[in-house]
Amino acid sequence: MDQYEKVEKIGEGTYGVVYKARDKLTNETIALKKIRLEQEDEGVPSTAIREISLLKEMQHGNIVRLQDVVHSEKRIYLVFEYLDLDLKKHMDSCPDFAKDPRLTKSYLYQILRGIAYCHSHRVLHRDLKPQNLLIDRRTNALKLADFGLARAFGIPVRTFTHEVVTLWYRAPEILLGARQYSTPVDVWSVGCIFAEMVNQRPLFPGDSEIDELFKIFRILGTPTEETWPGVSSLPDFKSAFPKWPSKDLATVVPNLEPAGVDLLSKMLRLEPSKRITARQALQHEYFKDLGAVDFLSCLSRVVCFDLFLLALILGRVSVKIVLVCLCYIELLNSYFLPENRACLLFDLPGCIKILIFPFLLGITAGFRTVSFFVSRKLASFCLPFSLINLKILKDII
């Protein structure tokens, strides 16, 4: 622990206090999460063990990076990369937040990328809320944090506790007492966050479980066996629930474009099996005009290749890859393939150096993704015969 110097307390997580701190060796600002040990003989809380084990396995640009685990006599500290803002603070401190639909779209896309990655690795987050979404204010990169309630899931689906997820973002199947649930609970939470970003206020701000349910039913309608087969068999469903009709969702989020309303409606389906998946949501029409999003702050491990070598490597790759190529000579100008998702041919000098950024634009969540950028101008000794056609595929799964 001598390596780290606490600067200030910045909050509390699921099971411990979080500090802003400084790494004395590198002078880097980091976040320290101190794990509470309530009793000396209790050992490390299972939530902490769960978070450590999951985060060590999950490396993604939209998931907060666990850098180290530090043991002392009676404490354990988790060392995370430091991000000085969360989505709730950002919305609270920026009255004009909702007036920038491209920012909302960018944040939603990044949330879905992180969640799709979790789900592809068979992990449920189970505690998605604006406070657990961290933002780099310099780049607007967003990262999922606080995996203290997350769980790995398998087949068949295990029986979980239903006391998860902050009330306002809790899926109806959990509120109705379901003990078996899966990835749709996270998608519901993301839908609630999406609507909150658009409206600048929570969509279902219930003050108890029954009040939360009724707030949901007042907007989406009270479920029946016809609209949600099996709902009446859930432990906390009552046939005496008031019968509310569903509202037109466009009137609930009046500032949201039609494609966004369509996506939101698919995320907020009452029946879990009818809810859109995070991976499907990434391909929704709502994101077609997202354009250039700067994820460079999420990067690690940058490798430089000649284009010829790159072509050889690509020829041996068997997994599906999304390639986004900067065909201009200027460094780090963004270039995105057109909406028709067609194959393109680029003529690039073979001696141009290419920077490889692993795991950058993860359109195909769960698959290896690569982006590369021209890093230097054509050298004078490059000959015309060194031009090669590099086929760039935008393969949307």
N, C-alpha and C positions, 0 to 999 in steps of 0.2 A: 504493500500500500504506500510505501515511501515514494514510489514513482509518481503518485498523483496528489495534487493539491486541490482541495475543495475551494471553490470560489463562492458559490451561493446555492441555497436550496431552491429548486425550480418546480417541485411538485411531488406527488405521491402516485405510485403505480398500484398495481393490483395487490401487492404484498410488501411494498417497501418505499423508502424515500429516494427521490431522484435529485442528484446534485449536478450543477454545472461545475466542471473541474478542469484542471490543466495538467497535461502530461509534462513533467519536468524535463524529460529527456528530449522530447521533440518540440516542446512548447505548443503542442496541438491542444485545442479545446475539445474536451470530450464530455460525455454524460456518464455519471456514475450512479448505478442503481444499487442501493444498499438493501440487502435482503433481511427482513426481520426474522429473528429467531426468538419466538415467544418464550420458549422454555429451553434450558440448557440441554435437556435430554431429548428434545424433539427432533433435532437434526434439521436438515434443509427442507423447507416447505416443498410439497410436491409441485405446486405451481411454478416455483423457481426452477426445479429440475426439469419440468416440462418445457419451460421457455428456453432454458439453456440448450437442451437436446434438440429442440426444433430449429432454433436460430443457427446452431452450428451446421445444420444440414442445408438450410435455405439461404442461398446466395443469389440475390436479385436486386436490380436497380431500384425497385419500388418497395423494398423491405429494409428496415433499419438494420445496419450492420453491427453485429456483436464482435467487438475487437479482442476482448480478453475477459477472462474470469479470474478474479483475485481473491485468494483466501487469506483471512487473518484468523486469530484465535477463536473469536466467537461470531465472526461475520463473513459474509461472502458479498463481493461487489461484482456487478456486471458492468463492463466497460463498453459503452456504445459510442458510435459516431454522434457528434453533437449537431442538433438542428434546433434553432432558437424559436421556432414558431409552430403552433399546431393549427389545424383548420378552424377550430372553434374560436381561438384568439384572433385569427385572421379575419373571420367573418364579423366578430364583435367589434374589431378596431377599424374596419373598413366599411363604412356605410354604403359605398358605391360598389361593393363586391358583386352584387347580383346584376349590375349594369354591364358587366363584362362577360357575355355568354361564352366567349372563347376560353376564358380562364376557367369557368365552371366545367366546360367540356374537357379541357386539358386535365383538370384535377380528377374528374370522373374516370377518364380513360386510364390515368395512372393508378387509381384505386383498383379498377377492374384488372389491370395488368398484374398488380400484386396479388390480388385474390385469386385470379386464374392460375397464377404460379403456385400458390398455396394448395389449391384444389387439385392441380395436376400432380402434386406431391402428397396427396391424400391427407391434407391438413385443413381442419376447420379453424378459423380464427376465433369466432364466437363472442367477440367483444368489440365489434366495429362501431365506432362513434367518432365524431369530429375531434375529440380530445386525443384520440389514438392515431391520428393521421398527422404526421410531422411534415413541415414544409421548409425547404431552403429558400429564404426570401430573396436570395440573389438570383436564383435560376428558376424558381417555381417548381422545382422537383419535389414530388410528394412521396412519402414512404410510410408504410404500415408499421406500427409499433405496438408494444405491450401485448406480447403473446402469452401472458400469464394464464389465460383461460383457454388457450388453444389446445386442440387435441388432434392426434392422428386418428384417422378412421379407417376401417377395413371392411371387408365383405365377409359375412353379412354385417350390416350397420350395427354398431354396439348400442347398448342402452346407456344414455347419458343422463346427467342431471338436467332438469329444466330451469334451474336457477342460474342462467347465463345471460349475457348481453344486457346492457343498460336498458331500462324499461322502454324508452322512447324508440329504440331501434330493434326491439325484440319481435321476432316473427310470430304470426298468429298461432302456428302449430305449437310453439313453445308455451305461449300464453295459455293455450288450451290443454296443457299438461302432457304433450307428447314426450315420450321417453326415447323414441327412435326418430332421429332426424339427421339431415346431412347437409350438403353444400348449399341448398336453397336458403338456409337461415342466414348465411352471410350475404347472399344476393339481396334478400329483403332489407337487411341493414344498409347496404349500399344504396338501395332505392330510397330509403328514408333520408339518407345523407344527401343524395342527389336533389330531392325536393327541397331540403333545407337550404342548400346552396342557392337554389333558384328563388325561393320565397324569402330568404333571410330570416326564417323562423322554423322551429321544428314542425314536422308534419303531424305527428301524433304525440303531443306532449301530455301523456297521461300521468296521473299522480298515484295510481294504484293499478294492479293488474287488470281488474275489471273495467276501470275507467279507460285504460289503454285499449282493451279489446273494443269497447264501445266507440271510442274515437276512430278506430280502424273501420268498424262496421258502418258508422255514419257516412263514411266516404266511399268505401268499397262494397257496401251492402252486407247484410247478415248472411253468412253461408248456410246452405241447406245441403241435403244429400244429393240434390240435383246439380248444384254448382260446385260442390266439393264432396265427392263420394268418400264416406268413412268418417266425416267430421263429427257425426253424432256419437261415434264410439270413443272419441277422445275424452279423457278423464274429467276435464273441467268444462265440457260443452253442456249447456243447459237448453232444453227445448223451449224454456220460458224467456230466452233472450228476446229483446225487442226486435221486430222485423223491419230493418231499414233497407230501402232500395239503394242501389249504387248511384253515385253521382258521376257526371261527365268529368273525367280527370282534367280535361283542358280548363275547366272552370276553377279547379283547385290550384293549378299552376299556370295562371293566365299569361305569364311572361315567357313561357317555354314554347319553343318552336314545335310544330306538329311532329317532327321526327323524334324530338325529345320526349314528347308526351307518349308517343307509341312505345319508346324504350322503357319509360318509367312504368307504364301500364303492364309491361311484360315482367318487370322486376317485382311489382307489387301484386302479383296474382296470389289470391288467398290459398289456393291449392298448391302445395309445394312442388308437386310433380309437373305442374304447368308453368312454373316460373322459368324464365330464361336463365341459362347458365352464364357465368362470367365470361367464358370463352366465346360463347355465341354473342354476348353483348358487345364484345370488342369489334365484331364484324358488322354491327348495326349501322344502318344508314345515317344515324345521328352523327357519327364520327367521320363521315366521308370528306368533309371539308376541314378537318382538324388542321391539316397543313403541317408546317414545321414546328415541332415541339423540341425544346432543348433539354435533352437528357444527359448532356455531357458531364454534369456534376455527379452522375451516378456511376461513372466509369472507374474501373480499375484494370490493371494489367493491359497496357497498350503495347502492341507488337507491330513492328514495321517489316513489310515484305516488298520485294519487287513484284510487279504485276504478273510476270511469267511464273514466279513461284506460287503466287496466289492462285493462278489458274490451275496449276498442278494440284494444289491442295483441294480446291473446290471439286476437281474431278474425282477425288477419292471419298468425298463426304457422302455418306448414305442417308443421314438424317435430313429432314426437310429444313431448308434454310431460307430466311428472308434476307435479301441483300439490298441495301440502300446505297446507291453509288453517287458520290459527288462527281459529276462529269466536268465541272468547271475546274480551272487551275487554281483559283483562289482558295486559300485554306479555310475549311470549315464553313463554307457557304452551304446552306441546307438545300438538298434536292430530294424530292419525293416522287415516286412513280405515279402516273396518272390514275384516275379513278377506275378506269376500265380493267385494271389489274392484268394487263397484257404483258407479254414478254417484250423486252426492249433490247436493242443492240447498241452498244457504245463502242466507238473506236478510241482506244486509249493507247498511248505509247507504252510499250512494254517495260521501259526503264524507269517509268514514274514510280516513285516510292508510295506505298499505300500504308496508312495507319489502320490497324485492325482493332476495333473496340468490341470485345466480347459482351454478349448479353445486353445489347443496347435497346433496339426498338423491338420489343417482344410482342409483335403482332400475333404470332403463333405461340400462345402461352404454353409453357411446358416443353417447347422445343428449343434447340440451340439456335440463337439468332446472332447475326453478325452485321455490323455496319462498317463501311470503310470510306475513307476520305483521302483525296490527293493531298500529299504533304509537301511536295516541292515541284517547281516548274521543270519542264522538259530540259534535260541536259543537252548541251550542244552536240555531243557525240552520238545522240540517238539517231538511228537511220530509219528511213521510211519503212523498210521491211520489218521493223520491230513492232509495227502496228498490228494489233490482234483484235479480233472481235470477241468481246467478253459478253456472254449472254447473262443478263441480270433478270432473275426471276422474282416476281413478287407472288409467292405461293401462300395464299391465305387458306389455312386449313378449315 
